[in-house]
Amino acid sequence: MGALTSRRFAVERMDDPSLDPSLHEDALKGLERINAVSATARALWRPLARLASGGGRLRVLDLACGAGDVAIALRRRARRSGIPMEVAACDKSPRAVAHARERAGKLGADVELFSCDVLGDGFPRGFDVYVCTLFLHHLREDEAVELLRRMASGRALLLSDLVRSRPGYWAARVGTRFLTRSPVVHADAAASVEGAFTPAELGALADAAGITGARIRSHWPFRMLLEWERA
């Protein structure tokens, strides 16, 4: 593990395009469970609801959505609350998009889902708010800056990710064993925290992306949320 004073970036198994489809599916289900326990959608909902309070329909895009569970949860919350909010989601992996589309269909969530490499393809434009969860630690520093720069093309952005810390490391190693049987998630859990940023480092990435006035706050469990809204 080391002291975790500096970032240790490594390509994770989840990012391997040759990963066996059944292992990928199990990993997506495991990450859904982890997001549910971590109340990831709830952390995003309050700032989104505030943004929507200004009136008009809010268009939200969840980038690198994985299993699509966060986007689905946000759309269902918006529908229950009577808030006019369109939610879309995209991921580089066609398998992940297919999984998310099936899940959305079963839950009756009208979420637009499509395949897109948000760094390699043309970045999807025309959305008011760009959301991204548990993706930043998969990127090199220059890629992280570029992602933030692109997300700032909208009216607002919300980015949630792990915090690199010793408590977070052990929570990831131990907690994932209770929440999923996926060997991919088990293998990637510790590497994810080692590859994560600290709040100070995230602030520096935002500065490098030309984003001013961003707010970074901690949220449970051992995560941080960057919020930014165009003046």
HELIX and SHEET records of a PDB file:
HELIX    1   1 ARG A   13  ASP A   15  5                                   3    
HELIX    2   2 PRO A   21  VAL A   37  1                                  17    
HELIX    3   3 THR A   40  ALA A   52  1                                  13    
HELIX    4   4 ASP A   69  SER A   81  1                                  13    
HELIX    5   5 PRO A   94  LEU A  107  1                                  14    
HELIX    6   6 LEU A  136  HIS A  138  5                                   3    
HELIX    7   7 GLU A  141  MET A  151  1                                  11    
HELIX    8   8 ARG A  166  LEU A  179  1                                  14    
HELIX    9   9 PRO A  183  GLU A  194  1                                  12    
HELIX   10  10 PRO A  199  ALA A  208  1                                  10    
SHEET    1   A 7 GLU A 112  SER A 115  0                                        
SHEET    2   A 7 MET A  85  ASP A  91  1                                        
SHEET    3   A 7 LEU A  58  LEU A  63  1                                        
SHEET    4   A 7 VAL A 129  THR A 133  1                                        
SHEET    5   A 7 ALA A 156  LEU A 162  1                                        
SHEET    6   A 7 ARG A 223  GLU A 229 -1                                        
SHEET    7   A 7 ARG A 215  HIS A 219 -1                                        
END                                                                             
